[in-house]
């Protein structure tokens, strides 16, 4: 089974009226103001999955700046999962403009079958504001949900949405919430390399790393490097569709000649276990 742990879908009204939402939301503007930045609906994703041999996909939201847009897009994700229950797994999102509203939206999504929250993209100050974050993160833990966060490399080229959620900022957050099941997107911005340090590795027991947009960020040897420092059980296949085709990553992975057991864990088994899929 191949599970793509990192895809994004939007309601058709957002896909087809991009300019209206660019004006409403700073992050959406940052990520999608360029007409070349692709937007996909649930049906677009299913068509892609069928053509590329993907069995299931985790569908993520984005970190909208207000609660209304979060709720609207969460509802679309819930509807898509209900329509394709054996193909899609839904992650919702909340706005940090109100702790109470964020907790309420997590509660609502959890009651409707959401498996996680993401793609989380907090401002650096938010990661240090435990008064704001603790009730929200504790609610995610209490509902046995997964949190998927954007992650950034502290060096290298700039790109729209790179941000500054670097290992230096992620690590204290991880230490603060050791029971949180956390997926750090984009190879954790390099965080798995530090798992060669025993004092770091012990705190990352519940942390995983996805390969989203890997060809845009790293050379192909990244797969074996993460394998050596973090271990196969920490690796999750994620494409970042529709930014990049899943097939491009699958071809790159195939060329690394990973052991069959490693590929089995990386491409689907790890995802199946943490998502609780039978």
C-alpha positions in Angstrom: 0.0 0.0 0.0 1.3 3.5 -0.9 0.0 6.3 1.3 0.8 9.9 0.4 1.0 11.7 3.7 1.1 15.2 2.4 -1.4 16.6 -0.2 -3.5 19.7 -0.3 -7.0 20.2 -1.6 -9.3 23.2 -1.8 -13.0 23.7 -2.5 -13.7 24.3 -6.1 -14.9 27.9 -5.3 -11.4 28.7 -4.0 -9.7 26.9 -6.9 -11.8 28.7 -9.4 -11.8 32.1 -7.7 -8.2 32.4 -6.5 -8.0 36.2 -6.7 -10.9 36.6 -4.2 -9.1 34.6 -1.5 -5.7 36.1 -2.2 -7.2 39.4 -1.1 -8.6 37.8 2.1 -5.7 35.8 3.5 -2.0 36.7 3.8 -0.7 33.0 3.7 -2.9 32.1 0.8 -1.6 35.2 -1.0 2.0 34.1 -0.3 1.5 30.6 -1.5 -0.9 31.0 -4.4 -0.7 34.5 -5.8 1.5 33.1 -8.6 -0.9 31.6 -11.2 1.6 28.8 -11.7 1.0 27.6 -8.2 -1.5 24.8 -8.7 -4.7 24.3 -6.8 -6.5 21.0 -6.7 -9.9 19.7 -5.6 -10.7 16.3 -4.1 -11.6 15.0 -7.6 -8.4 16.3 -9.1 -6.4 14.4 -6.4 -8.4 11.2 -6.9 -7.7 11.3 -10.6 -4.0 11.9 -9.9 -3.9 9.0 -7.4 -5.5 6.6 -9.8 -3.0 7.5 -12.6 0.0 7.2 -10.3 -0.7 4.2 -8.2 -1.4 5.9 -4.9 -3.8 4.0 -2.7 -4.5 6.6 0.0 -3.7 10.3 0.6 -3.7 12.4 3.7 -5.4 15.7 2.7 -4.2 18.8 4.5 -5.6 22.2 5.0 -3.5 25.4 5.3 -3.1 27.8 8.2 -5.8 30.3 7.3 -5.7 33.6 9.2 -9.3 33.5 10.4 -11.7 31.0 11.9 -14.3 31.3 9.2 -12.0 30.2 6.3 -10.7 27.4 8.5 -14.2 26.1 9.2 -15.2 26.3 5.5 -12.2 24.4 4.2 -12.4 21.9 7.0 -15.9 21.2 6.0 -14.8 20.6 2.5 -12.2 18.1 3.6 -14.7 16.3 5.8 -17.1 16.1 2.9 -14.3 14.8 0.6 -13.3 12.1 3.1 -17.0 11.1 3.4 -17.2 10.8 -0.4 -13.9 8.8 -0.7 -13.6 7.0 2.7 -11.1 4.4 1.5 -8.9 6.8 -0.4 -8.7 10.0 1.6 -7.7 10.7 5.3 -8.6 14.2 6.5 -6.6 16.7 8.5 -8.2 19.9 9.7 -6.9 23.3 10.7 -7.7 26.0 13.3 -6.9 29.7 13.6 -4.8 30.9 16.5 -6.6 34.2 16.8 -8.6 32.7 19.7 -7.6 29.7 21.8 -11.3 29.0 22.7 -12.3 29.0 19.0 -9.3 26.8 18.1 -10.2 24.2 20.7 -13.9 24.3 19.6 -12.9 23.7 16.0 -10.6 20.8 17.0 -13.5 19.3 19.0 -15.8 19.6 16.1 -13.4 18.1 13.6 -12.5 15.3 15.9 -16.2 14.4 16.4 -16.5 14.2 12.6 -13.6 11.8 12.1 -10.6 14.0 11.4 -7.4 12.1 12.0 -5.1 15.1 12.5 -4.4 18.8 12.3 -2.2 20.4 9.6 -0.5 21.9 7.9 0.3 23.9 11.1 2.3 27.0 10.4 2.7 29.0 13.6 4.6 32.3 13.8 7.9 31.9 15.8 6.5 33.9 18.7 3.5 31.5 18.8 5.8 28.5 19.3 7.2 30.2 22.5 3.8 31.3 23.7 2.8 28.3 25.9 -0.1 30.1 27.4 -1.7 30.3 24.0 -0.5 26.9 22.7 -0.8 24.6 25.6 -4.6 24.2 25.7 -4.7 23.8 21.9 -2.0 21.2 21.8 -3.3 19.4 24.8 -6.7 19.1 23.1 -5.0 17.5 20.1 -3.2 15.0 22.3 -6.4 14.3 24.3 -8.2 13.4 21.0 -5.3 11.2 19.9 -4.8 13.4 16.8 -1.7 13.9 14.8 -0.2 17.3 14.3 1.6 17.9 11.0 3.7 21.1 10.9 5.4 23.0 8.2 9.2 22.9 8.7 11.9 25.1 7.3 15.6 24.7 6.5 17.7 27.4 8.3 20.0 27.7 5.3 19.7 27.4 1.5 17.5 29.1 -1.1 14.4 31.1 -0.4 11.0 30.1 -1.9 7.4 31.3 -1.3 6.2 30.0 2.1 9.6 28.8 3.3 9.1 30.5 6.6 11.3 30.1 9.7 10.0 27.0 11.5 13.5 25.7 11.8 14.9 22.9 13.9 16.1 25.4 16.4 12.4 26.5 17.0 10.9 23.0 16.6 13.0 21.2 19.1 11.9 23.2 22.2 8.3 22.8 21.1 8.8 19.0 20.8 10.4 18.8 24.2 7.4 20.8 25.7 4.9 18.2 24.3 6.5 14.8 24.4 3.2 12.9 24.1 2.2 14.8 20.9 2.3 12.7 17.7 4.0 15.1 15.4 4.9 15.0 11.7 7.5 17.5 10.6 7.0 18.2 6.9 9.8 18.6 4.4 12.2 16.4 6.3 11.8 18.6 9.4 13.9 21.3 7.9 16.9 19.0 8.6 15.9 18.1 12.2 16.4 14.3 11.6 20.1 14.9 11.1 20.4 15.8 14.8 19.0 12.4 15.8 22.6 11.3 15.7 22.8 13.1 19.1 21.5 10.7 21.8 20.0 13.6 23.8 18.0 14.7 20.8 16.8 11.2 19.7 15.3 10.5 23.1 12.9 13.4 22.8 11.8 12.5 19.2 10.1 9.3 20.1 6.7 10.5 18.8 8.1 12.6 15.9 8.1 11.6 12.2 9.3 13.3 9.0 7.7 13.5 5.6 9.3 13.8 2.2 7.1 16.6 0.9 8.6 18.5 -2.0 11.9 16.7 -1.4 13.3 17.1 -5.0 12.9 20.9 -4.7 14.9 20.9 -1.4 17.5 18.1 -1.3 19.5 15.9 -3.5 18.3 12.2 -3.8 20.8 10.9 -1.2 18.5 12.6 1.5 16.5 9.3 1.7 19.5 7.3 2.8 20.8 10.0 5.1 17.5 10.3 7.0 17.4 6.5 7.1 20.8 6.4 8.7 20.2 9.1 11.3 16.5 8.7 12.1 15.6 5.2 11.0 13.1 3.8 8.6 10.3 3.9 11.2 10.4 7.7 11.2 10.0 8.2 7.4 6.7 9.0 5.8 6.2 9.3 2.0 4.6 12.7 1.2 4.6 14.5 -2.1 3.1 17.9 -1.5 0.6 17.4 -4.4 -0.3 19.4 -6.4 3.0 21.3 -6.0 4.8 18.2 -7.3 3.8 14.9 -8.8 3.9 11.9 -6.5 5.4 9.9 -9.3 8.5 12.1 -9.4 9.3 11.2 -5.8 8.4 7.6 -6.3 10.9 7.4 -9.2 13.5 9.1 -7.2 13.0 6.7 -4.3 13.2 3.7 -6.6 16.6 4.8 -7.8 17.9 4.8 -4.2 17.7 1.0 -4.0 16.3 1.0 -0.5 15.8 -2.4 1.1 12.3 -3.8 0.5 11.5 -3.6 4.2 12.6 0.1 4.3 10.5 0.9 1.3 7.5 -0.9 2.8 7.7 1.2 6.0 8.4 4.5 4.2 5.8 4.2 1.5 2.9 3.1 3.5 3.3 1.0 6.6 4.5 3.7 8.9 1.5 5.9 7.8 -0.9 3.1 8.2 0.2 2.5 11.8 0.2 6.1 13.0 -3.2 6.7 11.3 -4.7 3.6 12.8 -5.7 2.1 9.5 -6.5 -1.6 9.6 
